[in-house]
Amino acid sequence: MNDFFSAMQILDDKVSNVPAFGKKVRFVLDDNSAILNGNLTPPKVELEDSDAEIVFKSTLVNFNKLMSKELNATTAFMSGKIKIEGDLKSALPLMKIL
């Protein structure tokens, strides 16, 4: 998994059994972005540019490590390897997904 679209497909697969969590999350990985629409059941990755309540920023390398569980989401956040903008309380369901 070394490109943005593959990473978003893995995220989409990962949330396929998750209930809606009521927020849109923009994933910004290097120079690419996509929306995880948490208003849908199940949530769905949308390769579009729209407004989101939460913004998740990271490198593609660190995101891939999160998806493969080589990197713990809480540790990555505390160390600055990922940044989350917006309502952190609303981002908690996202941390559970990662």
C-alpha positions in Angstrom: 0.0 0.0 0.0 2.1 2.9 -1.2 -0.3 5.3 -2.9 -3.1 7.5 -1.7 -5.9 5.7 -3.5 -4.9 2.3 -2.1 -4.7 3.9 1.4 -8.2 5.3 1.0 -9.5 1.9 -0.3 -8.1 0.3 2.9 -9.8 2.9 5.0 -13.1 2.4 3.2 -12.9 -1.3 3.8 -12.0 -0.8 7.4 -15.1 1.4 8.1 -17.5 -0.9 6.2 -18.8 -2.4 9.4 -18.8 0.8 11.5 -22.1 2.7 12.3 -22.5 6.3 11.3 -20.7 8.7 13.6 -22.3 11.9 12.4 -19.2 13.8 11.2 -17.3 14.4 8.0 -13.5 13.9 8.3 -11.0 15.2 5.7 -7.9 13.1 5.4 -5.0 15.1 4.2 -2.0 12.8 3.4 0.9 14.6 1.9 -0.6 16.6 -1.1 -3.9 14.5 -1.4 -7.2 14.7 0.4 -10.4 12.7 0.7 -13.5 12.8 2.9 -14.7 10.1 5.2 -18.4 10.7 5.3 -19.5 9.6 8.8 -23.1 10.7 8.2 -23.6 7.5 6.1 -24.2 4.0 7.3 -21.7 2.6 6.8 -19.3 5.6 6.6 -17.9 6.0 3.1 -14.7 7.5 1.7 -15.4 10.1 -1.0 -12.6 11.3 -3.3 -13.9 14.8 -3.3 -13.1 18.2 -1.9 -15.8 19.3 0.5 -16.1 20.8 4.0 -15.5 18.6 7.0 -15.9 19.1 10.8 -12.6 17.2 11.5 -9.3 17.4 9.6 -6.8 14.6 9.9 -3.3 15.4 8.6 -0.4 13.0 8.3 2.1 11.6 5.8 1.1 8.7 3.6 3.8 6.7 5.3 2.5 7.3 8.8 -1.1 6.7 7.7 -0.1 3.3 6.2 1.6 2.5 9.5 -1.6 3.3 11.3 -3.7 1.1 9.0 -1.3 -1.8 9.5 -1.2 -1.3 13.3 2.6 -0.6 13.2 1.8 2.8 14.7 -0.7 3.4 17.6 -3.1 6.3 16.8 -2.8 7.8 20.3 0.9 7.7 20.3 1.1 9.1 16.8 -1.2 12.0 17.9 0.8 12.8 21.0 4.1 12.7 19.1 2.8 14.9 16.3 3.0 12.3 13.6 -0.7 12.9 13.0 -2.6 16.1 13.6 -6.3 16.4 14.2 -8.1 19.8 13.8 -11.6 20.4 14.9 -13.6 19.0 17.8 -11.3 16.5 19.4 -14.2 14.9 21.3 -15.9 14.3 18.0 -12.7 12.7 16.7 -12.8 9.9 19.2 -14.7 7.5 17.0 -12.1 8.1 14.4 -9.3 7.1 16.8 -11.2 3.8 17.4 -11.3 3.1 13.7 -7.6 3.8 13.3 
